[in-house]
Amino acid sequence: MTAEIIFASNKLGIINDDQLQSMLDKINLGKIISSKKTANGAMGQTMFVSSTEGAFVFKGNPLYTGQLVEEKFFVEELNRRTNVSVPIPYIIDNSQEIFGWSYSLMPRLQGEHLNSEHLKANLDLDDKFRIAELIAKTLSEFHTWKVNEFGELNTEKFDIIPFKDTYTLWLYNRIMFWLEDAKKYSKITSNDFDWVETLLDDSKEAFDDFSSPTFVMGDFKPGNFLIYSGDSGWEISGVFDFTNSYFADPISDLIKMITFNLDNNESEIAKHLVNVYCSKSEEKEDFKKRIKVHMLHQRVLDWGCAKAITMVTWDNELPFSQWVEAYTDSVASLLE
C-alpha cells in the first residue's frame, strides 16, 4: 500500500485524557500533562501528547492495514542507514483495547516547519540557500539506500513487492489514470492528452534505461520535516511521515520542494537545491527528461485534487497542459 495515492482520511475523532493516560500507563511514560491535535497532520491522524516523561507524537486509526508497521520499518531502517534524524523509538501498540484501533507513539522532535509564519517572516536569502543545501543532502542520504527492484514494501516479509510490468509502465499508467480522474472535476481536452502523451513518449527511453532504484520518501514537503537554528547554524532536526514511501526513481523526491520554491518565486533557491543534489551526477540529460515527468505526475494529482475540492488555495483558468508546461519547463531549466 506504500505507493498508493490516499485521499481518504481516518481521523482520530474525540480522544479523552483518560484514554491517553491508559496508553501512557501501558508503556510506562509518566503522567499526562497536555494534549492537542497537530496543525500540520493532513490525514487527521496525529496529536501532540506531553507527559512527565517527555513530549510525544501520537498517531492512530491507520488508513490501511500495515500503515504503522511499514512506517516503523522505514524509520528504523533510515535511523540505521543514515545520519538523518527520524522519530526513534517508534512504538506500536496493535491492540485495540484503548481506542478501538492500533496506534503508534514517537518522540516529538524540536524545530519548526519551513512554511511556518515565523520562519517565512524571518528567513533571509542566505538562510534559504543553506536550508536548500540541507534538504538536498538529506534526500541524498535517503537515496543511498539502494535496492535491486522497483516496488513497494511487503509489510509481512519486509521485502519488496515489484510493480507490475515495468517501473515505466507503472508510472505512466498512474499519470494517465489520474489525468482521466481529473476529467470528472475539470475540463481536460484532447489537446491536453496529446501534450501529456508527447511528453511521456519523449521521456520513455530515459525511464527504460534507468535501473538504479532507491528508497523514495514519496512525500518530502515542508509539513514533513522540521528545522532549527543551533550553535552551528540551520539544521534539519527531523523528518517524519513515511506513509507514501516506496522504491523507485530518487529524483521524484525533489518535486514537492521545487514546487514550493517555484510557487514562492524562489527559482534561484530551487536551482541551488537541484544543483547541490545533482552535483555528483553526469546524467543531466536523463535527469531533465525524468524530472519533467515527475513534475507532471505531481501536478496532475494537485490539479485533480484542487478541482475536486470546493475550498482550494488557488484558482487557475489556464488549460491544464499550459499550466503544467510552465512547471515542467521551469524544472528542466534548473538543470541547465
C-alpha positions as CSV (number, residue, x, y, z in Angstrom):
1,M,0.0,0.0,0.0
2,T,3.0,2.3,0.4
3,A,2.9,3.7,-3.1
4,E,-0.8,4.3,-3.3
5,I,-2.4,7.7,-3.5
6,I,-4.5,8.2,-0.4
7,F,-7.2,11.0,-0.3
8,A,-9.4,9.4,2.3
9,S,-8.8,10.0,6.0
10,N,-9.4,8.0,9.2
11,K,-9.3,10.9,11.6
12,L,-8.7,10.4,15.3
13,G,-12.1,11.6,16.4
14,I,-12.6,12.5,20.1
15,I,-9.9,11.3,22.4
16,N,-10.1,12.0,26.2
17,D,-7.2,12.3,28.7
18,D,-8.3,9.1,30.5
19,Q,-7.6,7.1,27.3
20,L,-4.2,8.9,26.8
21,Q,-3.3,8.2,30.4
22,S,-4.1,4.5,29.9
23,M,-1.8,4.5,26.9
24,L,1.0,6.2,28.9
25,D,0.5,3.7,31.7
26,K,0.7,0.8,29.4
27,I,4.1,1.8,28.0
28,N,5.4,3.5,31.3
29,L,5.7,7.0,30.0
30,G,4.5,9.0,33.0
31,K,1.5,11.2,33.8
32,I,-0.3,13.2,31.1
33,I,0.3,17.0,31.2
34,S,-1.5,18.1,28.0
35,S,-2.6,17.0,24.5
36,K,-3.7,18.7,21.3
37,K,-4.3,17.8,17.7
38,T,-1.4,18.7,15.3
39,A,-2.0,21.6,12.9
40,N,0.0,20.0,10.0
41,G,-1.4,16.5,10.0
42,A,-3.3,16.4,6.7
43,M,-4.7,13.0,7.4
44,G,-6.0,14.0,10.8
45,Q,-4.2,11.0,12.4
46,T,-1.8,12.8,14.8
47,M,-1.8,14.7,18.0
48,F,0.8,16.1,20.5
49,V,0.9,14.5,23.9
50,S,3.0,15.9,26.8
51,S,3.7,13.8,29.9
52,T,6.0,13.9,32.9
53,E,8.4,11.7,30.8
54,G,8.6,14.0,27.7
55,A,6.9,15.2,24.6
56,F,5.4,12.8,22.0
57,V,3.5,12.5,18.8
58,F,0.6,10.1,18.9
59,K,-0.6,8.6,15.6
60,G,-3.6,6.3,15.3
61,N,-6.6,5.0,13.4
62,P,-4.5,3.6,10.5
63,L,-5.6,4.3,6.9
64,Y,-4.9,0.8,5.9
65,T,-3.6,-2.5,7.3
66,G,0.1,-2.3,7.8
67,Q,0.5,1.6,7.8
68,L,2.1,1.8,11.2
69,V,4.2,-1.3,10.7
70,E,5.7,0.0,7.4
71,E,6.3,3.4,8.9
72,K,8.2,1.8,11.9
73,F,10.2,-0.2,9.4
74,F,11.2,2.8,7.4
75,V,12.0,4.9,10.5
76,E,14.2,2.2,12.0
77,E,16.0,1.4,8.7
78,L,16.7,5.1,8.0
79,N,18.0,5.5,11.5
80,R,20.3,2.6,10.9
81,R,21.4,3.5,7.4
82,T,21.7,7.3,7.5
83,N,22.5,10.2,9.8
84,V,19.1,11.9,9.3
85,S,17.1,12.5,12.4
86,V,13.9,10.5,12.5
87,P,11.4,9.9,15.3
88,I,13.0,7.0,17.1
89,P,12.0,4.9,19.1
90,Y,8.8,4.3,17.1
91,I,6.4,2.4,19.5
92,I,3.4,0.5,18.2
93,D,0.5,-1.0,20.1
94,N,-1.5,-3.3,17.8
95,S,-4.2,-3.9,20.4
96,Q,-7.5,-2.1,20.2
97,E,-8.4,-2.1,23.8
98,I,-7.9,1.6,24.5
99,F,-9.0,3.5,21.3
100,G,-10.7,0.8,19.2
101,W,-7.7,0.8,16.7
102,S,-4.0,0.4,16.8
103,Y,-1.7,3.4,17.3
104,S,2.0,4.5,17.5
105,L,3.9,6.8,19.7
106,M,7.1,8.5,18.9
107,P,9.2,11.4,20.4
108,R,8.3,14.9,19.4
109,L,11.2,16.5,17.5
110,Q,12.4,20.0,18.0
111,G,12.1,22.8,15.4
112,E,9.6,24.4,13.1
113,H,8.1,23.7,9.7
114,L,9.7,25.7,6.9
115,N,6.4,27.1,5.9
116,S,5.6,28.4,9.4
117,E,4.6,32.1,9.6
118,H,7.5,32.8,11.9
119,L,10.1,31.4,9.5
120,K,8.5,32.9,6.4
121,A,8.8,36.3,8.1
122,N,12.4,35.9,9.3
123,L,14.5,33.8,6.9
124,D,16.8,35.8,4.7
125,L,18.3,34.7,1.4
126,D,21.4,33.1,2.9
127,D,19.2,31.1,5.3
128,K,17.1,29.8,2.4
129,F,20.2,28.8,0.4
130,R,21.5,27.0,3.5
131,I,18.2,25.2,4.1
132,A,18.1,24.2,0.4
133,E,21.5,22.6,0.8
134,L,20.3,20.7,3.9
135,I,17.3,19.4,2.0
136,A,19.5,18.2,-0.9
137,K,21.9,16.5,1.5
138,T,19.1,14.9,3.5
139,L,17.5,13.5,0.3
140,S,20.9,12.3,-0.9
141,E,21.3,10.4,2.3
142,F,17.9,8.8,2.0
143,H,18.8,7.8,-1.6
144,T,22.0,5.9,-0.5
145,W,19.5,3.1,0.4
146,K,19.8,1.3,-2.9
147,V,17.8,-1.7,-3.9
148,N,17.5,-4.1,-6.8
149,E,13.8,-3.9,-7.6
150,F,11.2,-1.1,-8.2
151,G,8.3,-1.6,-6.0
152,E,6.7,-1.2,-2.5
153,L,7.3,-2.7,0.9
154,N,5.8,-6.1,1.8
155,T,4.8,-5.5,5.4
156,E,4.6,-9.2,6.1
157,K,8.0,-10.3,4.9
158,F,9.7,-6.9,4.7
159,D,10.9,-7.4,1.2
160,I,9.9,-5.6,-2.0
161,I,6.7,-6.3,-3.9
162,P,7.7,-5.4,-7.5
163,F,5.5,-3.2,-9.6
164,K,3.5,-5.0,-12.3
165,D,5.2,-4.9,-15.6
166,T,8.0,-2.2,-15.6
167,Y,8.5,0.9,-13.5
168,T,8.0,3.0,-16.6
169,L,4.6,1.4,-17.3
170,W,3.6,1.7,-13.6
171,L,4.4,5.4,-13.5
172,Y,2.9,6.2,-16.9
173,N,-0.3,4.3,-16.2
174,R,-0.6,6.1,-12.9
175,I,-0.3,9.5,-14.6
176,M,-2.9,8.6,-17.2
177,F,-5.2,7.2,-14.6
178,W,-5.2,10.4,-12.6
179,L,-5.5,12.5,-15.7
180,E,-8.6,10.6,-16.6
181,D,-9.8,11.1,-13.0
182,A,-9.3,14.9,-13.2
183,K,-11.7,15.0,-16.2
184,K,-14.5,14.3,-13.6
185,Y,-13.9,17.7,-11.9
186,S,-12.4,19.9,-14.6
187,K,-12.0,20.5,-18.3
188,I,-9.3,18.2,-19.8
189,T,-9.2,18.4,-23.6
190,S,-7.8,16.1,-26.3
191,N,-5.0,18.7,-26.7
192,D,-4.2,18.2,-23.0
193,F,-4.0,14.5,-23.5
194,D,-1.9,14.9,-26.7
195,W,0.6,17.1,-24.8
196,V,0.9,14.6,-21.9
197,E,1.4,11.7,-24.3
198,T,4.1,13.6,-26.2
199,L,6.0,14.4,-23.0
200,L,5.8,10.8,-21.8
201,D,6.9,9.4,-25.2
202,D,9.9,11.8,-25.3
203,S,11.0,10.6,-21.8
204,K,10.3,6.9,-22.2
205,E,13.8,5.8,-23.2
206,A,15.3,7.7,-20.2
207,F,13.0,5.8,-17.8
208,D,13.5,2.4,-19.6
209,D,17.3,2.9,-19.3
210,F,17.1,3.8,-15.6
211,S,18.0,0.8,-13.5
212,S,19.1,2.1,-10.1
213,P,16.0,2.2,-7.8
214,T,16.5,3.6,-4.2
215,F,14.3,4.3,-1.3
216,V,11.9,7.2,-2.1
217,M,10.2,9.0,0.8
218,G,7.3,10.0,-1.5
219,D,6.2,13.0,0.4
220,F,9.1,15.2,1.2
221,K,7.5,18.6,1.8
222,P,7.6,21.4,4.4
223,G,4.9,19.8,6.6
224,N,7.0,16.6,7.0
225,F,10.3,17.9,8.3
226,L,11.5,20.4,10.9
227,I,14.4,22.9,11.0
228,Y,16.0,24.8,13.8
229,S,18.9,27.2,14.2
230,G,21.6,25.7,16.6
231,D,25.1,26.6,17.5
232,S,26.4,25.7,14.1
233,G,23.5,27.4,12.1
234,W,20.5,25.9,10.5
235,E,19.9,22.1,10.8
236,I,17.1,19.7,9.8
237,S,16.0,18.4,13.2
238,G,13.8,15.6,11.9
239,V,11.9,14.0,9.1
240,F,8.7,12.0,9.5
241,D,5.6,10.6,7.9
242,F,6.7,7.7,5.6
243,T,3.3,6.6,4.7
244,N,3.9,7.1,1.0
245,S,7.5,5.6,0.8
246,Y,8.5,3.0,-1.8
247,F,11.4,2.1,-4.0
248,A,11.9,3.8,-7.4
249,D,13.5,6.9,-9.0
250,P,15.0,9.0,-6.3
251,I,14.7,12.4,-8.1
252,S,11.0,12.2,-7.7
253,D,11.6,13.2,-4.1
254,L,12.8,16.7,-5.2
255,I,9.5,17.7,-6.8
256,K,7.5,18.9,-3.8
257,M,10.2,21.2,-2.6
258,I,11.0,22.5,-6.1
259,T,7.3,23.3,-6.5
260,F,7.2,25.0,-3.1
261,N,10.1,27.2,-4.2
262,L,8.7,28.0,-7.6
263,D,5.3,28.9,-6.1
264,N,7.1,31.3,-3.7
265,N,9.0,32.9,-6.6
266,E,12.3,31.4,-5.4
267,S,13.6,29.8,-8.6
268,E,17.2,30.5,-7.6
269,I,16.6,28.5,-4.3
270,A,15.1,25.7,-6.4
271,K,18.1,25.7,-8.7
272,H,20.5,25.6,-5.8
273,L,18.6,22.7,-4.3
274,V,18.8,20.7,-7.6
275,N,22.5,21.6,-8.3
276,V,23.6,20.5,-4.8
277,Y,21.6,17.3,-5.2
278,C,22.9,16.6,-8.7
279,S,26.4,17.8,-8.2
280,K,27.9,14.3,-8.4
281,S,25.8,13.1,-11.4
282,E,26.8,13.1,-15.0
283,E,23.3,12.1,-16.2
284,K,21.9,15.6,-16.7
285,E,20.0,14.9,-19.9
286,D,18.3,11.8,-18.4
287,F,17.6,13.8,-15.2
288,K,16.0,16.5,-17.2
289,K,13.6,14.1,-19.0
290,R,12.7,12.2,-15.9
291,I,12.2,15.1,-13.6
292,K,9.8,16.7,-16.1
293,V,7.7,13.6,-15.9
294,H,7.8,13.5,-12.1
295,M,6.7,17.2,-12.1
296,L,3.8,16.2,-14.5
297,H,2.9,13.4,-12.2
298,Q,2.7,15.6,-9.1
299,R,0.8,18.4,-10.9
300,V,-1.8,16.0,-12.3
301,L,-2.5,15.0,-8.7
302,D,-2.6,18.6,-7.5
303,W,-4.8,19.7,-10.3
304,G,-7.3,16.9,-9.8
305,C,-7.4,17.4,-6.0
306,A,-7.8,21.2,-6.3
307,K,-10.6,21.0,-8.8
308,A,-12.4,18.3,-6.9
309,I,-12.5,20.3,-3.6
310,T,-14.6,23.4,-3.5
311,M,-12.3,25.1,-1.0
312,V,-9.0,25.4,-2.8
313,T,-6.0,27.6,-2.2
314,W,-5.6,28.7,-5.8
315,D,-7.8,29.4,-8.8
316,N,-6.4,28.7,-12.3
317,E,-8.1,29.5,-15.6
318,L,-5.3,28.2,-17.9
319,P,-5.8,25.0,-19.8
320,F,-4.3,22.0,-18.0
321,S,-1.4,21.5,-20.4
322,Q,-0.4,25.1,-20.4
323,W,-0.5,25.2,-16.6
324,V,1.6,22.1,-16.3
325,E,4.0,23.1,-19.0
326,A,5.1,26.2,-17.1
327,Y,6.2,23.9,-14.3
328,T,7.9,21.2,-16.5
329,D,9.8,23.9,-18.4
330,S,10.8,25.5,-15.1
331,V,12.1,22.3,-13.6
332,A,14.0,21.4,-16.7
333,S,15.7,24.8,-16.8
334,L,17.0,24.2,-13.2
335,L,19.4,21.6,-14.7
336,E,20.8,24.0,-17.3
